[in-house]
Amino acid sequence: MNRVQYRKEALKAALSVVLCIYFALLFGWEKAYWSVIVIVVLSGNETFSHSILKGRLRLLGTLIGACSAVVIISAFHQQRVLFLASLCLYLAVCVYLSTHRKTGYMWSTAFIVCALTASVGHFDDVATFNVMTLRLQETMLGFIVYSFVNQFIWHVNTQDHFFNLLNEVKPHLLGNPSQSDVNDTNILIKLDKLSEILQLPLHGSYQLKQQKSYWITIVYALKTLYLLQSTCNLTQHSLSAHGQTIVRESLKLQQITHDLKTWLEQANQIATPAATLGAFEVNHQVRMKYALQAVSILATCLLIWIYLPVPSGFLLPMMASIYSIVLVRQPVKGAMQTGLALMVWGSLFILEYAVILPTLDNVFELLAFYFIHIVVIWAIYSKPQHTILKILASNNLVIFTMGALQLVPNFDMTTSFSMITVLFIVLAVTQIIGSLFNPSQTTG
């Protein structure tokens, strides 16, 4: 993504954020920051179709998690041990399923929403139901506003992104084999992205949508070429050279030829570009390790919450539930990055919350405050590898200033300082337990 396009994306994200805040306050919804977090997460995706898919999974996860919270609280609200055991079991299931290639994000969202709904609802079934309704409304608002802004303002077609990637790959696989750097891992990454795009919602990408089966076959053929050209076998190189001619012809004619089908049948007897892990990104043993690790983090934080005088109300179990699943894959590195972002951005936003926000006289000044901050955060974290830091900084912005987003603004600093204390406790527990389960992360 070039600089001009990235600046447009930053402006669209900022506009979406302020529209969500405005409509949430207009509708009289108390927790406007929930819809802002939806915008932040969706804006971190590669294409609009990626965001639409993630938005759908988030909506489903929100519904599943909210309903799960109501069921668990209704069944065990008078039995603390059984309630906490059920929550840990539900976490284990969601973590285990969170590595699913298609629905993993839905299960991560389901547990986070379950924990948030139960905590904010003070573990009362009636209050939890009201929180569930509000959460669904806020999620829908964020999804609708983000979709509207991206459809009508500087819309970027997923189809264009697909063909740009395809044009980057073709010279390596369809050019002179002696000049092609097929061992470049970026080629395989781009081929996987091409396959991923074809599985996304293709609204507005008419050519891809109408010729989906054709492009799936072409990408499959390119993956086969990659595997054939990556070997030193003379037979495979001969088959690869023949395949290059056939794939070029199919691209020229824009149709799947009989020769292409025949060649793929021959090539698949030697090289099959199929995923080795099936539906999940990691194997069963790793998924079980993730689940046990997440439960250990949550259980440790719950014991601290029960037996130590931590002045946080329900903040500690809520934040422990969130970070136990968010940082499960990179607990040590993720905890360090989150802690650093917390020190830098958290301190700045708390200072602004105490000094600047109380001086704002109307809602438009408040919207301008968030608009400017989102643009600045996007400008600082402009590289693809900084996406996680961008999301962390944006989340810190709305979390530490959420008192200003209430229908009746509240600038009490007690909650902000309690949240910092709780977050550092959770991150410390995450890093310690993460280092026990992943010693390579501490030495690498």
Secondary structure, DSSP 8 states (H G I E B T S, - for coil): --HHHHHHHHHHHHHHHHHHHHHHHHTT-S-THHHHHHHHHHHTSSSHHHHHHHHHHHHHHHHHHHHHHHHHHHHHTT-HHHHHHHHHHHHHHHHHHTTBTTTHHHHHHHHHHHHHHHHHTTT-HHHHHHHHHHHHHHHHHHHHHHHHHHHHSS---HHHHHHHHHHHHHHHHHS-TTT--TT-HHHHHHHHHHHHHHTS--TT-HHHHHTHHHHHHHHHHHHHHHHHHTS--HHHHHHHHHHHHHHHHHHHHTS--HHHHHHHHHHHTT-----SSTTBSS-HHHHHHHHHHHHHHHHHHHHHHHHS--S-TTHHHHHHHHHHHHTSSSHHHHHHHHHHHIIIIIHHHHHHHHHTGGG--SHHHHHHHHHHHHHHHHHHT-SGGGHHHHHHHHHHHHHHTGGGGSSS----SHHHHHHHHHHHHHHHHHHHHHHHH-HHHHH-
